Amino acid sequence: FHPRNRGFDFYYGHILTNMKDWSNEGDRVLTSQRPNMFYQMATVFFVGITTLIFLKKVGLIGWGLCVFLFVLMSTPMAYIMFAFNNMAWLNGLLYRDFELVEQPIHLETLSYRYTQESIRFLRDRERDNNPFLLVVSWDHVHTALKTLKKFRGKSKHDRYGDAIEEMDSGIGDVMNALDQFGFGRNTMIYFTSDNGAHLEETGMKGQSDGGSNLPFRGGKGHPTVDGGIRVPTVIRFPGIIPRGKVIDEPTQQLDMFTTITKLIGGKIPSDRVIDGKDMLPLLQFKESKSPHKFMYHYCGEHLQATRYRPPQGSSVWKLVTELPNYKPGEDKCYGLACICSNTIKYDPPLLFDITADPGERNPVSYKNNKHLQDIVNKISAATAEHKKSVGTPESRMTFFKLLWRPWFQPCCNFPSCTCSDPVYKDFVDE
């Protein structure tokens, strides 16, 4: 999955996502989702030891079997304890191309370095005059929220706001570099987010680290409702896309593949299903409707809702078969995230008019309404056809594929497995 193996000529960043374990504050992804897990493991271990002692005392097992059972019981527990207590060291891996340059990652300076690497990339493109695609994937505002010292306490919205301030500053620096190197007038800039705010995310002191999605319902990890998947997007392309316009039509990030391919005169592969659509006619106001008639919303491998944009009218409809199992009176799940298998299922499905009810609070009754029943039938038929076209691909997120394997573990400066990016060794955060 390394970007250099996926068509990119240069890469600077980490392979895994940012994790709250990297904060060095004692916070853990695992204990956020299962706060009592280590206590439960300790209880199981104590009961196991007590049982072994009892069996040995009464003569039911000998020393050899006793030791074997002890090792059998303690090994997986030691494995889990080691892996989940060393996430920052095992997964905080920063690469420049294929070279591991930092382990664990120093998060406080990472956004600054992303900015500098982006500016360096643009400077090189000015020199060689080659066309380019620059993808800057900021870690902000994913937890852990860490910034340079000059941004700490700058926002009234605690460290979440500080992270936004730093990201905003970095974006401004990259935009200025585009103008400085002469690219500002002929470069398409696409700014968006990967998901909605993470409502369940809190810090060690209980403060919210996840933001808000109002007026939409739900948040990150709730793919059925719009709070998890509906994000703002800003596009600038001087001379190609008119400025100061607002478009309220459903698109998706997969559309960027098709849009960019068409822009550069490339050919869309015909030997596979491509979900992305060309957005340019919509962005240029040559079309007034989304290029998507249907969009399918998954939680993991579970298809839980389908969005429908009819060719006439202004309404966008969503047919929902499953909703997250929220806490009573809240739009949050228990623990750190919603579980795809822990949902409330609806048969018949719920129908929402997303345009009139963006908060998805009032499902529309379609039982005795021919027009609405036709809409439901169209969505249901499209969903069934979609499922046939997708098939059942092998999951890449199975339990055994996610297990830590020591023989695959990257390590710089073995055996210490610690290093800092030498390019920024003289940078002082002050």
N, C-alpha and C positions, 0 to 999 in steps of 0.2 A: 504493500500500500504506500510505499515511499513515493512522494510526488515526482521524483526523478524517474521512477519507473512508470509514470503515468503521463509522460509527455512534456514535463517542465524541464527547462534547461538549467535552472538554478533554483535552489531551495534553501531557506533559512527559517528554522522553526522546529517545533516538536511534533512527533508523530501522533501521540495520544493527546486528548483534550486537556486543558487546564483542570486541575483538581484541587479541592479544598485541602487535601492532605499536604499540598505544597506550601501551605501558609506558615509552617513552623509555629503554629499556635496550639497544636494539640488536637485540631479538628480532624475528623475522619469521615469520608464518604460512607464507609461501612456502618459505623456507629450512628450516623445520622439516619440511615434507613432502618437499622436494627440496633437501637441504643443499648439493649440488654444482652447483646450477643456474647461478649466476653465473659459476663457473669454467668450466662447459661453454659458456656464452655467450661468455666471453672467448676460449676456444679456437676456437670457430667464427669469431669476429670476426678473430682473428689469422690463421687459415687463409685466410679470405676476402680479407683485405688482401694477404697474401703471394701469393695466386693472381692478384689484380688486377695487382700489381706485375710479376709474371712475364709475364703476358699482354701488358702494355704494353711491357715490355722487348724481347720477341721480335717485337713489331709486329703481334700478332694483333688488338689493339683500339686505338682512338685515345683521345685525352683525353676527348672527349665521352662515349663509351660507358663509359669507366673511371669518370668522375664519376657518371654515371647509375647504374651498378651499385653504386657505393659508397653512394650515397644510398638505393638500394633495399634494400641489406643493413643499413645502420646505423639506418634509421628505425624498423623494428619493435623492434630491440634497445633503442634509446633510449626508445621508448614503454614497453616492459616495465620497464626500469630505473626510469623516472620513476614509473610507476604503483605499482610494488611497493615502492619506497623512500619513498613519501609516503602510505602508507595512513592514518596517523593524521590527516594534514591533509585528505586527500580524502574519507575516510569517517567521521572522528570529528566528527559533526555533531549538535549538541544543539538540539532544537526546543522552544519553548513554543507550543503549537498549530501554526500554519503559519510562525511566525517563527523563523528561524535565530538563536539567541542565543549560541551558543558554537562556536568552531572553532579548533583541535581541542579535544576534550573534556578537561577536567581531571579525571582519573579519581579522584584521591585524595579529592575532596570530593563525588563524585557520589552515593554512597549516603546521605550526610548530606542532600543536597538532595532526593533522592527522599522521604526521611522528612518533611522540612519541607513539601514540596509536598503530600504525602498529608494531613498534619495541617491544612494550610490548606484543602484540599478539604473535609475533614470539618467544619471550622469554618463554612465557607460553607453546608454542608448543614444545620447546626444553625440558621443564620439563616433560610434560605428554607424549611426543613422539607420538602424534596423527597426522595423515595426515590432511592437511588443505587446504582450499581455502581462500585466502586473496584478497579482492577486495578493492583497494584504489582509490576512485573517487575524485581526486583533484578538488578543485573549480577553480584553474587556468586552462586556462586564460579567464574564463567567467567573465564578469563584474558583480559586481564592482571589480576593480583591486586594491587589498590591500596586502601589504607585511610587514614583519618585517622591522624595521628601517635599519638594516644592508644591506638590499637589495635595498633600495630606492636610485635611481640615479646610480645604478651599471651598468645599460645597456645604450647603446647609443640609444636604441629604446624606450625611455621613459618608462612609467610604465608597458606597455605591455611586454617589454623586461625584466623589473625587476621581473615581475610575473613568466616569464619563468625561470629566474635565480633561483628564490626561489623553483620552482617546480623541477628543475634539481637537486638542492641541496638535496631536500627531497627524490627524487628517489634514489640518490646516497647513502643516509643514510640507506634507506630500503634495498638496494642491499648489502651494507656492513653488515647489520644485518643478512641477509640470509647466507652470508659466515661465519660470526662470530658464528652463532648458528648451523652451519653444514648442512644447507639446500641448499647451492648454487649449488651443483653438481647433485641434484636429484629433482629440482623444475622447473616447466615450468613457464617462465615469459612472459607475453603478455602485450605489451605496445601499446596503440592506442589512438585515439581521438574520441569523439562522433560525431563531425561534422566539416565541414570546417570553415575557419575564417569568422567572422561576419562583412561584409564589411560596413554595414550601421552604425555600432556602433561607436559613438564619445563621448568624454567627455564634460564637461561643457564649456571648453575653445575651443572646436572644434577639438581637437586632435583626431587622429584615435586610437581607443582602440580595434580594431578588427582584425588586422593582414592582411595577404595577402594569396591568393590561386593561384597565377600565377604558371604555365601557364594555369591553368584551369579557366573556366568561372564561374562567380557567386560566391555565398557564402552561409553561414548558412541560412536556411530557403528558399533556392532555390533548392528543391530536384530534379528538372528535370535535372539540369546541374551538372557537376562533381565537381565544386568548393564547392558545398554545402555538398557533401556526400563522396567524395573521399579523404581518409585520409591515412597517412603513418602508418605502423604497424611494430613493431620490436618484434621478438620472440627469446627467448633463452631457450634451453632445452638440456643441455650437455649430449652427448651420445645417444640422440634420434634424434635431428635435427642437421644436419651439419652446422657448423659455417661459416660466411663470404659469404653466398649465397644470391642472390637477386631473388625474384619471382615476376613476373609482370602478375599476373592473378587475376581476380575479385573474391573476397570473401566478406563476411559480418560478422558483429559482432555476429549475431545470430548463426553463425557456432561454436562459442565457446561452446555453450550448448552441441551440439552433439559431438564435439571433446573431451571435458573433460569427458562427460559421457562414451564415448568409452574407453578413457584412463584408467578410474578407474574401468572398467568392469561393468558399469551400463547398464540398459536396457532403450532404447528409447521408450517412450509411443507410442502405436499403435492405440489408440482410438481417435487420433486427428492429424491434419496436423502439422508437424514440419518443419519449413522453413530452419533451420540450417542443414548444411552438415558437414561430418567429413573431416577436413582439413589435417589430419595427412599424408595420402598418398601423397598429394601435397607437404607438408612441408618436407617430407623425400625423395622427388624426385622419388618416386615410380610411381607417375602420373605426367604428364607434363601440363595437362589442369585443369582448374577450375572444382570443383565438381558441379558448378552451370551452367546449360544450359541457364536458364532465371532468371533474377532478376527484381523485380517490384518496381518502384519508385513512392512513394505517396507524396502528399502534403495534410496533414490531412487525409481526407477520399477520396481524389481525386487521382485516378491513372492517372499519367500524362506521364509516359515514361516506356519503357521496354528495358532492356539490354539483349543482346543475345551473348553467347559465343559458336560459332559452334564447333563441335568436330574436324574439320580439319582447318588448316591454323592458322594464328596468329591474325587475326582481331577480334575485339570486336565491335559489332554493338549496336546502341541505336535508337529505334523508339520513336519519341516524338510527343505527341498530344497537349501538352500545354507548353508554356514557360512563365516565369515571365514577367510582364508588367514593363520593366525597364524604368528608366529615359533616355531621349534622349542622346545617346553617352556614356552611362555608363552601367556597369553591377550591378547596385544598384537599389533597389526599393525606392519608396517614404516612408518617415517615418522610423521607426526602423526596420521593417521587411516586407517581401512580404506577400501579402494576397492571400490565396489559390484560392479564387473565382475571383480575379482580374488578369487574365492571358490572353495571346494571344493564341487563339486556332487555330490548323492547321488541315485542312481536304482537301487533304490527309496529313497524318503525315509527319514529317521531319525524314530523315534517316541520321545518322552520323556514320562514321567510327572512333570510339574513339581511336583506335591505331594510325592511321595516322593523326588524327585531334583532339588531346586531349583538345584543347580549344573550340571545337564545334562551329567553325566559318563558316564552309563550308558544308552545307547539301549536300548529294549525290543525284543526280538525278537518279531515278530508273524507270522512266516512260516507257522507251523503252529498258530496260535491263533485260533480262529474269533471269539472276543469281541474281541480286539485288531484282527483284520482288519476286522471290522465298523466299529470306530472309525476306522481308516484310510480305509475306503471312504466313511464319512460326511464326514470332513474333506476328502477329495479331491473329492467331489461338491460340497460347499459352496464350496470354493476355485474350482472351475471355473465355478460359477454367479456367484460374485463377480466373476471376471475378465470375464465377459460383461457384467455390469451396469456395470462401470467404463468399458469401452471403452479407447480410447487417446487420452487428452487431450494437448494440445500441452504440451510441457515448457517451464517457465519458467526452467530452469537450463541452457539451451544455451550453448555457447561464446560465440557472438556476442552473446547477451543479457547475458552477464556482463562483456563488455569495457567498460573505462572510456571514456566519451564526453565529451570536454571541454565540448561545448556544453550538456550537461545538468548540469555540475558546479555545485552550490550554492557561494556565496561571500559571506561577510559582510565589509563594509569593503573592497570591491574597490579596488585590486588586491592588497592584502596577504592577504585571505581569512583574517583572524584576528580573533577577538573573544572576550570573556568575558561570561557571563551577568550583566547589570547588577544583577539582584535580589540577588545574593550578592557584590557587589563589596567590601563591608565585612567579609565573613567572614574570620577569621584562623584557620588550622589550627595549633593549638598544643597 
